[in-house]
Amino acid sequence: MKTNLKMTLAVLAGFAIGTAAAQAIRGQQVKTAPAYVIAEVEKDPTKTQDPTAAQKYAEEAPKTIAAFGGRYLIVSDKVQAVEGEAPKGYIVVIAFDSLEKARGWYYSPAYEAIKPLRQNSRKSRILIIEGVAEQ
């Protein structure tokens, strides 16, 4: 009986040590910082507006974003400027798991194919920004 008890305690101790070691290793792994694509999109009255191109872009863009694990966080024209000028349109924020995925999406053949639709229908400013890695 004493041998079985010692064996059980040894197995439990080994399991506890293994679990603690695995958690310590996971905690030491470098976490990848997320990245965000921020777009300021305005309707430029000096450009010829092409509603068909804008609609086609709105239908196709989400598919290209999803292919890189991106997700929309913000699509809104309800922007309150507290300093500086307010945007003349709307803001879009798209989250990606990493800077590489955000860049991969922006320069992908699928997005390159539809990018002219946006460029010809709306004036915009696009930024890719690296976020802060979770601690």
PAZAPA-4460 file (N, C-alpha, C; in steps of 0.05 Angstrom, whole numbers, plus 32768, in hexadecimal, padded with zeros to 4 digits):
% residues 135
    n_x    n_y    n_z   ca_x   ca_y   ca_z    c_x    c_y    c_z   seq   type   mol
   8011   7FE8   8000   8000   8000   8000   8011   8019   8000     1      M     A
   8027   8019   8010   8039   8030   8011   8046   8035   7FF6     2      K     A
   804C   8020   7FE7   8058   8022   7FCD   8045   802F   7FB9     3      T     A
   802B   8027   7FBA   8017   8033   7FA9   8013   8051   7FAF     4      N     A
   8014   8058   7FC9   8010   8074   7FD1   8028   8084   7FC7     5      L     A
   8040   8079   7FCA   8058   8088   7FC1   8058   808B   7FA3     6      K     A
   804F   8077   7F95   804E   8078   7F78   8039   808D   7F6F     7      M     A
   8022   808D   7F7C   800D   80A1   7F75   8017   80BD   7F7A     8      T     A
   8024   80C1   7F91   802E   80DC   7F97   8044   80E4   7F84     9      L     A
   8055   80D2   7F7B   806A   80D8   7F68   805D   80E0   7F4D    10      A     A
   8049   80D1   7F45   803C   80D7   7F2B   802E   80F3   7F2D    11      V     A
   8020   80F8   7F43   8014   8112   7F46   8028   8129   7F47    12      L     A
   803E   8125   7F55   8053   8139   7F56   805F   813E   7F3A    13      A     A
   8063   8129   7F2B   806E   812B   7F10   805B   813A   7EFE    14      G     A
   8042   8134   7F00   802D   8142   7EF1   802D   8160   7EF7    15      F     A
   802E   8167   7F11   802D   8183   7F1A   8046   8192   7F10    16      A     A
   805D   8185   7F11   8075   8192   7F08   8074   8196   7EEA    17      I     A
   806B   8182   7EDB   8068   8184   7EBE   8055   819A   7EB6    18      G     A
   803F   819C   7EC4   802B   81B1   7EBE   8037   81CD   7EC3    19      T     A
   8044   81D0   7ED9   8051   81EA   7EE0   8066   81F1   7ECC    20      A     A
   8076   81DE   7EC3   808A   81E4   7EAF   807E   81EC   7E95    21      A     A
   8069   81DE   7E8C   805C   81E5   7E73   8051   8202   7E74    22      A     A
   8045   8209   7E8A   803A   8224   7E8D   8050   8239   7E8D    23      Q     A
   8067   8233   7E99   807E   8245   7E9A   8089   8249   7E7D    24      A     A
   808A   8234   7E6E   8094   8236   7E53   8081   8246   7E42    25      I     A
   8067   8241   7E44   8053   8251   7E35   8055   826E   7E3C    26      R     A
   805A   8274   7E55   805C   8290   7E5E   8075   829E   7E53    27      G     A
   808A   828F   7E4C   80A2   829B   7E42   80A2   829E   7E24    28      Q     A
   808F   8292   7E16   808E   8294   7DF9   8087   82B1   7DF2    29      Q     A
   8094   82BA   7DDD   808F   82D5   7DD3   8073   82D6   7DC6    30      V     A
   8064   82E9   7DCF   8049   82ED   7DC3   804B   8300   7DAC    31      K     A
   803D   82FA   7D96   803D   830B   7D7F   802A   8322   7D83    32      T     A
   8034   833A   7D7C   8023   8352   7D7F   800E   8352   7D69    33      A     A
   7FF6   835A   7D6F   7FE2   835C   7D5A   7FE8   8374   7D49    34      P     A
   7FDA   8377   7D33   7FDD   838E   7D21   7FC1   8397   7D18    35      A     A
   7FC0   83B0   7D11   7FA7   83BD   7D0A   7FAA   83CC   7CF0    36      Y     A
   7F96   83CA   7CDF   7F94   83DA   7CC7   7F7F   83EF   7CCE    37      V     A
   7F88   8408   7CCC   7F75   841E   7CD1   7F72   842E   7CB7    38      I     A
   7F59   8431   7CAF   7F53   843F   7C97   7F41   8457   7C9D    39      A     A
   7F48   846E   7C93   7F38   8486   7C94   7F2D   8489   7C77    40      E     A
   7F13   8486   7C74   7F08   8486   7C59   7EF4   849D   7C57    41      V     A
   7EF8   84AD   7C42   7EE6   84C3   7C3E   7EDB   84C3   7C22    42      E     A
   7EC4   84D0   7C20   7EB9   84D3   7C05   7EC5   84ED   7BFA    43      K     A
   7ED5   84EA   7BE6   7EE2   8501   7BDA   7ED1   850D   7BC4    44      D     A
   7EC6   8525   7BC8   7EB5   8530   7BB3   7EC4   8536   7B99    45      P     A
   7EDF   8538   7B9B   7EEE   853D   7B82   7EF2   8524   7B71    46      T     A
   7EEE   850D   7B7D   7EF0   84F4   7B6E   7ED5   84EB   7B63    47      K     A
   7ED6   84DF   7B4D   7EBD   84D3   7B42   7EB6   84BB   7B54    48      T     A
   7E9F   84BD   7B60   7E97   84A7   7B72   7E8B   8491   7B61    49      Q     A
   7E94   8479   7B66   7E8A   8462   7B58   7E7C   844F   7B6C    50      D     A
   7E62   8452   7B6F   7E54   8442   7B83   7E56   8424   7B7D    51      P     A
   7E58   841C   7B64   7E5A   8400   7B5D   7E75   83F5   7B67    52      T     A
   7E8A   8404   7B63   7EA5   83FC   7B6C   7EA5   83FA   7B8B    53      A     A
   7E99   840E   7B98   7E98   840E   7BB5   7E89   83F6   7BC0    54      A     A
   7E73   83EF   7BB3   7E63   83D8   7BBC   7E72   83BE   7BB8    55      Q     A
   7E80   83BB   7BA1   7E8F   83A3   7B9B   7EA6   83A0   7BAF    56      K     A
   7EB3   83B6   7BB6   7EC9   83B6   7BCA   7EBE   83AD   7BE5    57      Y     A
   7EA7   83B8   7BEC   7E9B   83B2   7C06   7E93   8394   7C08    58      A     A
   7E8D   8388   7BF2   7E86   836B   7BF1   7E9F   835A   7BF2    59      E     A
   7EB4   8362   7BE5   7ECC   8351   7BE2   7EE1   8354   7BF8    60      E     A
   7EE3   836C   7C03   7EF8   8371   7C17   7EF7   835F   7C2F    61      A     A
   7EDF   835A   7C3B   7EDE   8348   7C52   7EE9   832C   7C4D    62      P     A
   7EE5   8322   7C35   7EEF   8308   7C2E   7F0E   8307   7C2E    63      K     A
   7F1A   831C   7C24   7F37   831D   7C24   7F42   8320   7C40    64      T     A
   7F34   832F   7C51   7F3D   8333   7C6C   7F3B   8319   7C7C    65      I     A
   7F25   830B   7C79   7F20   82F2   7C88   7F36   82DD   7C80    66      A     A
   7F3F   82DE   7C68   7F54   82CA   7C5F   7F6E   82CD   7C6F    67      A     A
   7F72   82E4   7C7B   7F8A   82E9   7C8B   7F84   82EB   7CA9    68      F     A
   7F6C   82E1   7CB1   7F65   82E1   7CCD   7F5D   82FD   7CD8    69      G     A
   7F59   8310   7CC6   7F52   832B   7CCF   7F34   832C   7CD7    70      G     A
   7F2E   8340   7CE7   7F13   8345   7CEF   7F0E   8363   7CF3    71      R     A
   7EF7   836B   7CEB   7EF0   8387   7CEE   7EEA   838D   7D0B    72      Y     A
   7EF6   83A3   7D15   7EF1   83AC   7D30   7EDF   83C5   7D2F    73      L     A
   7EE4   83D6   7D1B   7ED4   83EF   7D19   7ECF   83F5   7CFC    74      I     A
   7EB7   83FC   7CF6   7EAF   8407   7CDC   7E99   841C   7CE4    75      V     A
   7EA1   8435   7CE5   7E8E   8449   7CEF   7E94   8465   7CE5    76      S     A
   7E7F   8474   7CE1   7E82   8490   7CDA   7E7B   84A2   7CF3    77      D     A
   7E76   8495   7D09   7E70   84A3   7D22   7E8A   84A8   7D31    78      K     A
   7E99   84BC   7D27   7EB3   84C3   7D32   7EB2   84DF   7D3E    79      V     A
   7EBB   84E1   7D57   7EBB   84FB   7D65   7ED8   8504   7D67    80      Q     A
   7EDF   8519   7D5A   7EFA   8524   7D5C   7EFC   8534   7D76    81      A     A
   7F0E   852E   7D87   7F12   853D   7D9F   7F2B   854F   7D9C    82      V     A
   7F3C   8549   7D89   7F53   855B   7D82   7F57   8557   7D64    83      E     A
   7F5D   856D   7D56   7F62   856B   7D3A   7F48   8569   7D2A    84      G     A
   7F4B   8565   7D10   7F34   8564   7CFF   7F27   8548   7CFF    85      E     A
   7F0D   8548   7CFD   7EFE   852F   7CFC   7F01   8523   7CDF    86      A     A
   7F01   8509   7CDD   7F02   84FD   7CC2   7EEA   8505   7CB2    87      P     A
   7EED   8506   7C98   7ED7   850E   7C86   7EC8   84F6   7C7C    88      K     A
   7EC8   84E1   7C8A   7EBA   84C9   7C81   7EB7   84B5   7C99    89      G     A
   7EC4   849E   7C96   7EC1   848A   7CAB   7EDC   847D   7CB0    90      Y     A
   7EDE   846F   7CC7   7EF6   8461   7CD0   7EF1   8443   7CCF    91      I     A
   7F05   8434   7CC6   7F04   8417   7CC7   7F1D   840E   7CD5    92      V     A
   7F19   83FB   7CE8   7F2F   83EF   7CF7   7F2C   83D1   7CF4    93      V     A
   7F41   83C4   7CE9   7F42   83A7   7CE5   7F59   839C   7CF5    94      I     A
   7F53   8387   7D05   7F68   837A   7D16   7F72   8361   7D08    95      A     A
   7F8C   835D   7D0A   7F9A   8345   7D01   7FAB   833B   7D18    96      F     A
   7FB2   8321   7D17   7FC1   8315   7D2C   7FDE   831E   7D2C    97      D     A
   7FE8   8329   7D16   8004   8332   7D15   8008   8346   7CFE    98      S     A
   801E   8354   7D00   8025   8367   7CEB   8029   8358   7CD0    99      L     A
   8034   8340   7CD1   8038   8331   7CB9   801E   832A   7CAB   100      E     A
   800A   8323   7CBB   7FEF   831D   7CAF   7FE2   8335   7CA4   101      K     A
   7FE5   834C   7CB2   7FD9   8365   7CA7   7FE6   836D   7C8D   102      A     A
   8001   836C   7C8C   800F   8372   7C73   8008   835D   7C5E   103      R     A
   8007   8344   7C66   8001   832F   7C53   7FE6   8334   7C46   104      G     A
   7FD2   833C   7C55   7FB8   8343   7C4A   7FBA   835A   7C37   105      W     A
   7FC6   8370   7C40   7FC6   8388   7C2F   7FD4   8384   7C14   106      Y     A
   7FE9   8374   7C14   7FF8   8370   7BFB   7FF1   8355   7BED   107      Y     A
   7FDB   8348   7BF7   7FD3   832F   7BEB   7FC8   8333   7BCF   108      S     A
   7FCB   8320   7BBD   7FBF   8322   7BA2   7FA1   8327   7BA3   109      P     A
   7F93   831A   7BB6   7F76   831E   7BB8   7F6F   833B   7BBF   110      A     A
   7F7D   8347   7BD1   7F77   8363   7BD8   7F81   8376   7BC3   111      Y     A
   7F98   8370   7BB7   7FA3   8381   7BA1   7F8E   8382   7B8B   112      E     A
   7F7F   836D   7B86   7F6C   836C   7B71   7F54   837F   7B75   113      A     A
   7F4D   8383   7B8F   7F36   8395   7B95   7F3E   83B0   7B9F   114      I     A
   7F56   83B4   7BA5   7F60   83CE   7BB0   7F58   83E6   7B9D   115      K     A
   7F5B   83E3   7B83   7F53   83F9   7B71   7F35   8401   7B74   116      P     A
   7F24   83EE   7B7B   7F08   83F5   7B7F   7F05   840A   7B95   117      L     A
   7F14   8406   7BAB   7F13   841A   7BC1   7F20   8434   7BB8   118      R     A
   7F37   8431   7BAC   7F47   8449   7BA5   7F38   845A   7B90   119      Q     A
   7F28   844E   7B7F   7F19   845D   7B6B   7EFE   8467   7B75   120      N     A
   7EF5   845E   7B8C   7EDB   8466   7B96   7EDC   8477   7BAF   121      S     A
   7EF2   8476   7BBD   7EF4   8485   7BD6   7F11   848F   7BDB   122      R     A
   7F13   84A6   7BE7   7F2E   84AF   7BEF   7F32   84A3   7C0B   123      K     A
   7F4A   8498   7C0F   7F4F   848B   7C29   7F6C   848C   7C31   124      S     A
   7F70   8488   7C4A   7F8B   8486   7C56   7F8C   846C   7C65   125      R     A
   7F9F   845B   7C5F   7FA1   8440   7C6B   7FBA   843E   7C7B   126      I     A
   7FB8   8435   7C94   7FD0   8432   7CA5   7FD0   8415   7CB0   127      L     A
   7FE8   840A   7CB2   7FEB   83F0   7CBF   7FFC   83F6   7CD8   128      I     A
   7FF2   83EE   7CEF   7FFF   83F5   7D09   8002   83DC   7D19   129      I     A
   801A   83D8   7D24   801F   83C1   7D36   8015   83C8   7D52   130      E     A
   8006   83B6   7D5E   7FFB   83BA   7D78   800E   83B1   7D8E   131      G     A
   8004   83AE   7DA6   8014   83A5   7DBD   800E   8388   7DC2   132      V     A
   8023   8378   7DC5   8020   835C   7DCB   8015   8358   7DE7   133      A     A
   8003   8345   7DEB   7FF8   833F   7E05   800F   8335   7E17   134      E     A
   800D   833D   7E30   8022   8334   7E44   8019   831B   7E51   135      Q     A
***
